[in-house]
Amino acid sequence: MGDLFDRLSQSLARGHERDIPDLLSDARFATGEPTPAAVLIAVTDRAEPGIVLTQRPKGMRDHPGQVAFPGGKLDPGEDAITAALREANEELAMPREAVRVIGETDRYQTGTGFIVTPVLAVIPPDLPLEPHPSEVEAWFEAPLALLLDEEAWTANEVFWRGATRRYLEMDYSGFRIWGVTAAIIANLARRIAVEEVMPGARRG
């Protein structure tokens, strides 16, 4: 791999040196003790890096058809990194040895009972990923620069559980990216400077 890993690592470390008090969260909608979960933010090491995203099968009981990161609940004894790598392997046959982990970033508490730890990593481009049919209907790669661009997102509001909930969304090649996935990306964009990761790129 090239130096994308180093640039991402350094930018994330710098981003976490400062306190950001207004990161997105649905904690105010949550009740009870949240269930630990983890997702893998897999960035492809290419000239124009992308992030691997999945679409859940439309027949699933929970969140059918939604775009998500590979991930899920922690199994007993697992930490977030182990769980994220396991889930990516189960969902996409992403080989663990191909994933170069940078580290964890800001946890996101959902309104549906989960506390999600995103794990940032770099993977080689064009891995022969194979979606597990019961967990993934499709997968795609969206440009990192686009996802980190605040101007590329549309902000909307909905009345949910007795309060107004603000959420972000984007249509990319027919895939609607929104909800928890969009919020995790937005929080990551507060920690990473795209200009540091992709010299010559700019937001907006």
C-alpha positions in Angstrom: 0.0 0.0 0.0 1.0 3.6 -0.5 1.2 6.4 2.0 -2.6 6.8 2.3 -2.4 4.8 5.6 0.1 7.3 7.1 -1.9 10.3 5.9 -5.1 9.0 7.3 -3.5 8.0 10.6 -1.9 11.4 11.1 -5.0 13.3 10.2 -7.2 11.3 12.4 -4.7 11.6 15.3 -4.6 15.4 14.9 -8.4 15.5 14.6 -8.8 13.7 17.9 -6.5 16.1 19.7 -9.3 18.7 19.9 -12.6 18.4 21.6 -15.7 18.6 19.4 -18.7 18.9 21.6 -21.5 18.9 18.9 -20.8 15.6 17.1 -24.0 14.0 15.8 -25.7 11.5 18.1 -29.2 10.0 18.7 -28.5 9.4 22.4 -31.4 11.5 23.4 -33.8 9.0 21.7 -32.2 6.0 23.3 -33.6 4.1 26.3 -32.0 1.4 28.4 -28.5 0.0 28.3 -27.1 0.2 24.7 -25.7 -2.9 23.0 -22.1 -2.6 21.8 -21.6 -2.8 18.1 -18.8 -1.9 15.6 -18.5 -1.0 12.0 -15.6 -1.0 9.6 -14.8 2.2 7.6 -12.7 0.5 4.9 -10.9 3.1 2.7 -9.5 1.8 -0.6 -5.9 2.7 -1.2 -6.1 4.2 -4.7 -5.4 7.6 -6.3 -9.0 8.6 -5.6 -9.8 6.7 -2.4 -13.2 5.4 -1.7 -15.2 3.9 1.2 -16.8 0.5 1.0 -20.5 0.5 1.8 -23.2 -2.2 1.7 -26.9 -2.3 1.1 -28.9 -4.5 3.3 -31.4 -6.9 1.7 -34.9 -5.5 1.2 -36.4 -8.5 2.9 -34.6 -8.1 6.2 -36.7 -7.4 9.3 -34.5 -4.6 10.6 -33.5 -1.6 8.4 -34.4 -3.3 5.1 -32.6 -1.9 2.0 -30.6 0.6 4.0 -27.0 1.5 3.2 -24.5 0.6 5.9 -20.9 -0.1 6.8 -20.0 -3.7 7.3 -20.5 -4.4 11.0 -22.7 -5.6 13.7 -23.0 -6.5 17.4 -19.9 -7.5 19.4 -19.7 -11.2 20.3 -18.8 -12.1 23.9 -15.1 -11.4 24.5 -14.7 -9.3 21.4 -13.4 -5.7 21.2 -14.6 -3.3 18.5 -11.7 -4.0 16.1 -12.1 -7.7 16.2 -15.9 -7.4 15.7 -15.5 -5.0 12.8 -13.0 -7.3 11.0 -15.2 -10.4 11.7 -18.3 -8.8 10.3 -16.6 -7.5 7.2 -15.3 -11.0 6.6 -18.8 -12.5 7.1 -20.6 -10.0 5.1 -18.2 -9.4 2.2 -15.5 -12.1 2.5 -13.1 -9.3 3.2 -9.9 -11.1 4.3 -8.7 -9.9 7.7 -5.1 -10.0 6.6 -5.9 -7.4 3.8 -7.2 -4.9 6.3 -4.7 -2.4 7.8 -6.4 -1.0 10.9 -5.8 2.7 11.8 -8.0 2.7 14.9 -11.2 3.6 16.4 -13.0 7.0 16.1 -16.0 8.6 17.7 -18.7 6.2 19.0 -22.3 6.8 17.8 -25.3 6.0 20.0 -28.3 5.1 18.0 -31.9 5.6 19.0 -32.6 1.9 18.5 -30.4 0.6 21.3 -26.8 0.4 20.0 -23.5 2.1 20.8 -21.5 1.8 17.6 -17.7 2.1 17.4 -16.4 2.9 13.9 -13.1 1.4 13.1 -11.1 3.2 10.4 -8.9 1.1 8.1 -7.2 1.0 4.7 -7.6 -1.9 2.3 -6.0 -2.6 -1.1 -8.0 -1.5 -4.2 -10.2 -4.0 -6.1 -10.4 -6.8 -3.6 -12.6 -9.6 -4.9 -15.4 -9.0 -2.4 -18.3 -11.5 -2.3 -21.5 -10.4 -0.5 -23.2 -12.9 1.7 -26.7 -13.0 0.2 -28.6 -13.1 3.6 -26.8 -10.0 4.9 -25.8 -7.9 1.8 -27.8 -7.3 -1.3 -25.2 -5.1 -2.9 -22.0 -3.3 -2.1 -20.3 -0.3 -3.7 -17.5 2.2 -3.2 -18.2 5.9 -2.8 -15.5 8.5 -3.2 -13.9 9.5 0.1 -13.6 13.2 -0.9 -17.3 13.3 -1.7 -18.4 11.7 1.5 -16.3 14.1 3.6 -17.7 17.1 1.7 -20.2 18.8 4.0 -21.7 20.6 0.9 -22.6 17.2 -0.7 -25.1 16.3 2.0 -28.7 17.4 2.4 -30.0 18.1 5.9 -33.6 17.0 6.7 -35.8 16.8 9.7 -38.4 14.3 10.9 -40.6 14.2 14.0 -39.6 10.9 15.7 -40.3 9.7 19.2 -41.8 13.0 20.4 -39.0 15.2 19.1 -37.5 16.6 16.0 -34.6 14.5 14.6 -32.2 16.1 12.1 -30.5 13.7 9.7 -28.3 13.9 6.6 -28.7 12.1 3.3 -27.1 11.8 0.0 -28.0 9.9 -3.2 -24.9 8.3 -4.8 -25.4 6.2 -7.9 -28.9 5.3 -6.9 -28.0 4.4 -3.3 -29.5 6.5 -0.5 -26.9 7.1 2.2 -28.6 8.4 5.4 -29.3 7.8 9.0 -26.6 6.3 11.2 -24.2 5.7 8.3 -24.4 9.3 7.2 -24.0 10.6 10.8 -20.9 8.4 11.3 -19.4 9.8 8.1 -20.3 13.4 9.2 -18.5 12.9 12.5 -15.5 11.4 10.8 -15.4 14.5 8.5 -15.0 16.6 11.6 -11.9 14.6 12.6 -10.2 14.2 9.2 -9.0 17.0 7.0 -9.5 15.8 3.4 -6.8 18.2 2.3 -4.3 16.3 4.4 -5.5 12.9 3.2 -5.8 13.8 -0.5 -3.4 16.6 -1.4 -5.0 18.9 -3.9 -8.5 18.0 -2.9 -10.8 20.5 -1.3 -14.3 20.6 0.3 -17.2 22.2 -1.4 
